[in-house]
C-alpha cells in the first residue's frame, strides 16, 4: 500500500495547511478486479497446537485455494487435530500433528510459523528457500538487530533473513507485502495502535513526541501455555497491568511511527490483561498539531482508509467496542475531542487472534500468492 508523502505540518503548522492534508489517503486499496487463481497451494502450519495456529486452520478451512498438508506440534505429535481442538472437528482433510523434524517439505508451498519467538529463527533459516513464509512470532519484526538483542535478550540467529523480511501491516505496506517471500506479521498491540496512528503521524496532524497508548487485551494474547498468571482465579473479576514500561511491542510500535514521522518517536505504552478470551482495545491520547481538531483527525482517517475492506472509521461519536469485532478480521476506530484543549482521544478495537494475528497473516498470504486479499476472511463479528 502506498503511503502519503511526509508533510511539513508539525509543531508550527497552520490550521489551513494541516487540514489540507486530511484529503490525502494513506494508500489505495487493492484493485477490486483481481482474479482468483485456481491453483491450490499446500500449506504447513508450524505450531498448530497453539491459539494462533488453530485460528489459522479455522480460517484456511474456508479458503478455496488452500490445502493444509502439514500441522506441527511437537508435544501433541501423533494426535488428530480434532483431539487437540474439538471445535475444529468439522475442518475436513487436515492431517495429524507431527514433529517439525518429520515434515516432508516437498509437499509444502507456503508456511505459517506460529512458534514462540527465538525458536522461529532456527526453523525458518532451515526451510527450503522456495517456500513463502508468514511468521507470526516477533523474530523478524524489528529491523535493527541491536534493538532485537536489547528487547529479546539474545542475538538474532538469522540476520540475512531478518534483512529480507517484510513487515506485514497490510493496509500500510501492501505493495511490499505482494513481493515478499518472508513476511513478519505484526503483533496485536502494534496492529491495533499503528493502524490509526501511522497515517496521523505521517500527515503531521499529531505531535509525535507526546503519544500515550493505553492498551487492553484478552487472555488469549498470552498464548496457550500453562501459566500461573493465566489461571482462572488469577484473572477472573479483575484487570491488571503487566510489563509496565518494558513490553516488547513498544520498539515495534516506535519503529513504525518513527518511519511515519521521519524522525525517532518514543511512546508511553502500558498493556492490561482483561477478563475476556479474545479482543483488544487501544485508547490513544495524542496532542494535535496547532490548528488541528479531533474532527480533522477523524476526517483524515476516513480518507486514508476509504475503500479499505477491513479498516472502518465509525460515524462521528460512535465508540468502538471489542464485541463488535470478535471473530472477525475488522478494525474499528474513531476519534474524540479531549476535554483538554489541543488533545484528542483515538480508539481502535480488533480481535487479537484475527486481525491481530492469524487473520492478518492470511490477508498477507493472499497478497503474497496473488489471491484476492479478502479470500476466506469475510466472517462478520460474532455477537452476542
C-alpha positions in Angstrom: 0.0 0.0 0.0 1.3 3.4 -0.9 1.6 5.9 1.9 1.1 9.6 1.7 4.4 11.6 1.4 5.7 13.2 4.6 4.1 16.6 5.3 5.8 19.7 6.7 2.9 20.1 9.2 4.4 19.7 12.6 4.5 22.0 15.7 4.4 25.2 13.7 1.7 24.2 11.2 -1.1 26.5 10.4 -4.7 25.3 10.6 -5.1 25.7 6.8 -2.0 23.7 5.8 -2.7 21.0 8.4 -6.3 20.5 7.5 -5.4 20.3 3.8 -3.5 17.1 4.3 -6.6 15.3 5.5 -7.7 14.6 1.9 -4.6 12.6 1.2 -5.1 8.9 1.6 -2.6 6.6 3.4 -2.9 4.3 0.3 -5.2 3.0 -2.3 -6.8 -0.4 -1.6 -6.2 -3.5 -3.6 -7.7 -3.5 -7.1 -11.3 -4.8 -6.9 -10.8 -6.5 -10.3 -8.2 -9.0 -9.0 -9.0 -12.5 -10.3 -8.9 -15.6 -8.1 -6.3 -18.1 -9.3 -7.5 -21.6 -9.5 -4.3 -23.3 -8.2 -4.4 -24.9 -4.8 -1.4 -24.2 -2.5 -0.2 -26.7 0.0 0.2 -25.1 3.4 2.1 -26.0 6.6 1.1 -24.6 9.9 4.0 -24.8 12.3 3.0 -24.6 16.0 -0.6 -25.6 15.2 -1.4 -26.6 18.7 -1.4 -23.0 19.9 -4.2 -20.4 19.7 -2.9 -18.6 16.6 -2.2 -21.9 14.9 -5.7 -23.1 15.5 -7.0 -19.8 14.2 -5.0 -20.2 11.0 -6.5 -23.7 10.4 -10.0 -22.3 11.1 -9.6 -19.6 8.5 -7.9 -21.8 6.0 -10.7 -24.3 6.1 -12.8 -21.7 4.2 -10.2 -20.9 1.6 -10.7 -22.3 -1.9 -7.0 -22.1 -2.8 -5.5 -23.7 0.3 -5.0 -27.3 1.3 -3.4 -27.8 4.8 -0.9 -30.6 4.3 1.2 -30.2 7.4 0.4 -29.5 11.0 3.2 -29.5 13.6 3.0 -29.6 17.4 5.9 -31.4 18.9 4.2 -32.1 22.3 1.0 -33.2 20.5 2.6 -35.2 17.7 0.6 -38.2 16.6 -2.7 -36.8 17.7 -5.6 -35.9 15.4 -6.1 -32.2 15.2 -9.7 -32.5 16.3 -8.4 -34.2 19.5 -6.4 -31.1 20.4 -9.1 -28.6 19.2 -12.5 -30.3 19.2 -14.2 -27.1 18.0 -12.5 -27.7 14.6 -13.6 -31.3 14.2 -15.5 -30.3 11.1 -12.4 -28.9 9.4 -12.1 -31.7 6.9 -8.9 -33.3 5.4 -6.5 -31.9 7.8 -3.5 -34.1 8.7 -2.4 -35.4 12.1 0.1 -33.3 14.1 3.7 -34.2 13.6 7.1 -33.0 14.8 8.8 -30.4 12.8 11.8 -32.7 12.2 9.4 -35.2 10.5 7.9 -32.8 7.9 8.2 -33.6 4.2 8.8 -30.2 2.8 8.3 -31.3 -0.8 4.6 -31.3 0.0 4.5 -27.7 1.1 4.3 -24.4 -0.9 3.9 -22.0 2.0 4.1 -22.0 5.7 2.6 -20.2 8.7 5.0 -20.1 11.6 3.1 -19.9 14.9 6.0 -20.8 17.1 7.4 -18.9 20.1 9.9 -16.1 19.4 13.5 -17.2 19.2 12.6 -20.8 18.1 11.3 -19.5 14.7 14.7 -18.1 13.6 16.3 -21.6 13.6 13.4 -23.2 11.9 12.9 -20.7 9.1 16.5 -20.5 8.1 16.5 -24.3 7.5 13.3 -24.3 5.4 13.6 -24.6 1.6 14.2 -21.1 0.1 11.3 -21.7 -2.4 8.7 -21.5 0.4 6.7 -18.4 1.1 6.6 -17.9 4.9 4.3 -15.9 7.1 5.9 -15.7 10.6 3.5 -14.8 13.4 6.3 -14.6 16.0 8.3 -11.5 16.8 11.5 -12.9 15.4 11.6 -10.8 12.2 9.6 -7.7 13.1 12.4 -5.4 14.3 14.7 -4.2 11.6 17.6 -3.3 13.9 19.5 -6.4 15.2 20.7 -4.3 18.2 17.2 -3.4 19.1 16.1 -7.1 18.8 19.0 -8.2 21.1 18.1 -5.5 23.6 14.4 -6.4 23.9 14.6 -10.1 23.5 17.7 -10.9 25.4 19.8 -12.6 22.8 21.4 -12.1 19.4 19.4 -12.7 16.3 20.3 -16.1 14.7 19.3 -15.4 11.1 20.4 -11.9 10.2 20.3 -12.4 6.5 16.6 -13.4 6.7 15.9 -10.5 9.0 17.1 -8.2 6.3 14.8 -9.9 3.8 11.7 -9.9 5.9 8.8 -7.5 5.0 6.8 -6.1 7.9 3.2 -7.0 7.2 0.9 -4.3 8.5 -1.2 -4.9 5.4 -3.0 -1.6 4.9 0.2 0.4 5.2 2.7 -1.9 3.4 0.5 -3.6 0.8 2.9 -3.1 -2.1 5.9 -4.6 -0.3 3.8 -7.5 1.0 2.9 -8.5 -2.5 6.6 -9.1 -3.3 7.5 -10.7 0.0 8.9 -14.2 0.4 9.3 -13.9 4.2 6.6 -11.9 6.0 6.9 -10.6 9.5 3.3 -10.5 10.7 2.8 -7.6 13.2 2.0 -8.1 16.8 -1.5 -7.5 18.1 -0.9 -4.3 20.1 1.2 -2.8 17.2 -1.6 -3.5 14.7 -4.3 -2.0 16.9 -2.3 1.1 17.7 -0.4 1.7 14.4 -3.5 1.4 12.1 -4.9 4.8 13.4 -1.7 6.4 14.5 0.5 5.8 11.4 -1.5 8.0 9.0 -2.0 10.7 11.6 1.7 10.9 12.4 2.6 10.6 8.7 0.5 13.6 7.9 1.8 15.7 10.8 -1.6 16.0 12.4 -0.5 14.8 15.8 2.8 15.6 17.6 5.0 12.5 17.7 6.6 13.4 21.0 3.5 13.1 23.1 1.7 9.8 22.4 0.2 7.7 25.2 -1.2 4.3 24.4 -3.5 2.6 27.0 -3.9 -1.0 25.7 -6.1 -3.8 26.8 -6.1 -7.4 25.6 -8.0 -10.7 26.2 -6.1 -13.6 27.8 -5.6 -15.5 24.5 -3.0 -12.9 23.7 -0.7 -14.6 26.3 -0.8 -17.9 24.4 -2.0 -21.4 25.3 0.9 -22.5 27.5 0.0 -23.2 31.2 1.0 -20.2 33.3 0.0 -19.4 36.8 -0.7 -15.8 35.9 -3.4 -17.1 33.4 -5.3 -19.3 35.8 -9.0 -18.5 36.2 -8.6 -17.3 39.8 -5.7 -15.1 38.8 -7.6 -13.2 36.0 -11.3 -13.5 36.8 -13.2 -10.5 38.2 -10.3 -8.2 37.6 -8.0 -6.3 35.3 -4.2 -5.9 35.7 -1.4 -4.1 34.1 1.7 -6.0 33.1 5.2 -5.4 31.6 4.8 -1.8 32.6 7.4 0.3 30.8 9.1 -2.8 29.3 6.6 -4.5 26.9 8.4 -5.9 23.8 5.8 -4.4 21.5 7.0 -0.9 22.3 10.0 -0.9 20.0 7.8 -2.4 17.2 5.3 0.4 17.5 8.1 3.0 17.8 9.8 1.6 14.7 6.6 2.1 12.6 5.8 5.6 14.0 9.4 6.7 13.5 9.2 5.8 9.9 5.9 7.7 9.6 7.4 10.8 11.3 10.7 10.7 9.6 12.4 11.0 13.0 12.7 8.9 16.1 9.5 8.5 18.1 9.2 7.4 21.7 5.8 6.4 23.1 4.3 5.8 26.5 2.7 2.4 26.4 1.0 0.3 29.1 -0.8 -3.0 28.4 -3.5 -4.5 30.6 -4.9 -8.0 30.8 -8.7 -8.2 30.6 -11.0 -10.9 31.8 -12.1 -12.0 28.3 -11.0 -14.7 25.9 -10.3 -12.5 22.9 -10.5 -8.9 21.9 -8.2 -5.8 22.1 -8.7 -2.1 22.5 -6.1 0.6 22.3 -7.0 4.0 23.6 -4.5 6.6 22.4 -4.1 10.1 23.8 -2.5 12.5 21.4 -1.6 16.2 21.2 -2.8 17.7 17.9 -0.7 20.0 15.8 -1.5 23.7 16.1 -4.8 24.5 14.4 -5.8 20.8 14.1 -9.0 19.5 15.7 -10.3 16.0 16.6 -12.7 16.3 13.6 -9.7 16.9 11.3 -8.0 13.7 12.6 -11.2 11.7 12.0 -11.6 13.1 8.5 -8.1 12.2 7.6 -8.6 8.6 8.8 -11.7 8.4 6.7 -9.8 9.5 3.6 -6.8 7.3 4.5 -8.9 4.1 4.7 -11.6 4.9 2.2 -12.3 1.8 0.2 -10.5 -0.5 2.6 -12.4 -3.6 3.4 -11.2 -4.4 6.9 -10.5 -1.0 8.5 -13.5 1.1 9.3 -13.8 4.6 10.8 -17.1 4.7 12.6 -19.6 7.5 12.3 -18.9 10.6 14.4 -19.5 10.0 18.1 -19.8 6.2 17.9 -17.4 4.4 20.3 -15.7 1.2 19.0 -16.4 -2.0 21.1 -14.4 -5.2 21.2 -17.6 -7.3 21.0 -18.2 -5.8 17.5 -15.1 -7.3 16.0 -15.0 -10.6 17.8 -14.1 -13.4 15.5 -13.6 -11.1 12.5 -10.6 -9.5 10.7 -12.0 -6.0 11.0 -10.6 -3.0 12.8 -13.0 -0.3 14.1 -11.7 3.1 15.0 -12.8 6.6 15.9 -11.5 9.9 17.2 -12.9 12.0 20.0 -12.1 15.5 21.3 -10.4 15.5 24.8 -11.7 18.0 27.4 -8.1 19.3 27.4 -7.6 21.8 24.7 -5.3 20.7 21.9 -5.7 17.0 22.7 -7.7 14.1 21.2 -8.6 10.5 22.1 -8.2 7.9 19.4 -9.8 4.4 20.0 -9.2 1.2 17.9 -10.6 -2.3 18.5 -9.6 -5.6 16.9 -9.8 -9.3 17.6 -6.3 -10.0 18.8 -6.3 -13.5 17.3 -7.7 -12.5 13.9 -6.7 -9.0 12.7 -4.1 -9.0 15.5 -2.5 -12.3 14.3 -3.8 -15.2 12.1 -6.4 -13.2 10.1 -3.9 -10.5 9.1 -1.4 -13.4 8.4 -3.9 -14.9 5.9 -4.6 -11.5 4.5 -0.9 -11.1 3.8 -0.5 -14.6 2.4 -3.4 -13.9 0.0 -1.4 -10.9 -1.4 1.8 -12.9 -1.5 0.1 -15.7 -3.5 -1.7 -13.3 -5.9 -5.2 -14.1 -4.5 -7.8 -11.5 -3.6 -6.9 -10.1 -0.3 -10.2 -10.8 1.4 -10.4 -14.5 0.5 -11.6 -16.6 3.4 -11.8 -13.6 5.7 -15.4 -12.5 5.1 -16.6 -13.6 8.5 -18.6 -11.0 10.3 -18.2 -10.4 14.1 -19.9 -12.9 16.5 -22.4 -11.2 18.8 -23.6 -11.8 21.4 
